[in-house]
């Protein structure tokens, strides 16, 4: 955690909105919101649980990256909460398929591969909403599961990067100590 050009030791706030995993989370949230409201009976608690899990998987990225300015520990904690929420959502989609006698696509299924290819170039929620509204519950659930799998992979990589950054640069306490030592050394010569 190097000092900034202006002499401060806090890193500039991360831009979570440009993170691919955050953008993908927005697509998953949009699909989930549509799916839960379209395929569950009004008043079913599962609607709120799925929507909140998808929301948490997105919002905790924003909060974690923002909190990471002052605390790598809090950043890692919130990003792990986001990841856990998405894994909870994954289980809900899998349960839906199982309990309704619907097919869960294999990772090598051509449809899974098609969703993966699409997701590499499309990160706007509306693009997914336009497509899922024309598809069956089975297809929508499998699209969501494919995206959640990609999200989990991306989160794993992001968490590993943050951990490496902590090991090499330290945390806020180390940065504060370096800034104070540098200030003291600079002003000692005056």
ABEGO torsion letter per residue (X at the ends): XBBBAAGBABBBBBBAAABAAAAAAAAAAAAAAAAAAAABBBGBAAAAAAAAAAAAAAAAAAAAAAAAAABAAAAAAAAAAAAAAAAAAAAAAAAAAAAAGBBBBBAABAAAAAAAAAAAABABAAAAAAAAAABBAAAAAAAAAAAAAAAAAAAAAAAAAAAAAAAAAEBAAAAAAAAAAAAAAAAAAX
